[in-house]
Amino acid sequence: MTPLAADLLILLRRDLRCFIREIETFPDDATLWQTVPGIRNSAGNLALHVAGNLRHFVGAVLGGTGYVRDREREFARREGTRAEVAALLAAAITEVEAGLGALKAEPLALPYPQVLLGHQPPTGRFLLHLATHLAFHLGQAGYLRRALTGEAGATGGMGIAELMG
């Protein structure tokens, strides 16, 4: 594994574990799928989207895991348990480990092996994009949980200490 892939793995694991804690902090399964006016996607949808995104782009494309993504279902789904959603995020950790573990230094500078909306950014840059994409949706889920429940507490995520690996 390259140094960049190792660093990305630390960040992605940390943020996926934080997302799991966020999902588990919802008071019940029904609230996980609720939204507020002006917000289309629930925290459940955001979690499914992040899990599907990473399992596809890192696990399947780079790691050959065989995962087949159903992006439309990630956003269409409106029910499920917190435990089920947390398990999908945990599966994303395993598949990210496989995908990043398969990387050697050369492919990081090469174009990502799949065309993305007509573009092929360098693989390393696309992986950085995926990490910030995860963090963006993690923050959305946290704010949505607090808006729905009125609970101001954070889940203790994204800690600096976890950067040590």
Steps between C-alpha positions, in 0.01 A plus 500: 500500500632844414545771767207699353276193500600427862413856603171488312417170667548658844268789407236287332491249787473782753217676318309181422522399868378848590210461257411169668494676840285775347249245369496315834431829682164548330230432762318242285492351153217721373684825578796381291279535190338834583590834347421863571347751257741588223707181547439216257723224637481340843805400701416142402519594131828685555650197673386264224640739241840524668520124550400429139735766367807366680414135448474566127779747426760362741389144571373383162694715253837504676476189717298267279253414779213438260266744674219617268360841583135605481533878534130567439406274792740686729280807463160331452505288813288632788527234770735259672663453836789695642685171543453413132628839385796484741585154362511641145742770616711231670502304173629815329796502742589144400471575129699824528775300671500257206502774238770713656706195589514407134651834396860544398671837450465518122119478478456801730644728232313329218144592400233334711406180312135599454369799306311733736254733329733522202818545708782285631676687780823358640418211733665663803303821451175309458568310823548833679167610354333187640637576848366856496169376355465264797581779748246732335216248532606404853459864603160517331383192689617647830318828448189316385499280811529805724227685309262204523564415864588835656806334654805722470761237587760384254595135453870555568608450143787618288750509785860604446621208716358258242739641240776307667367178348 
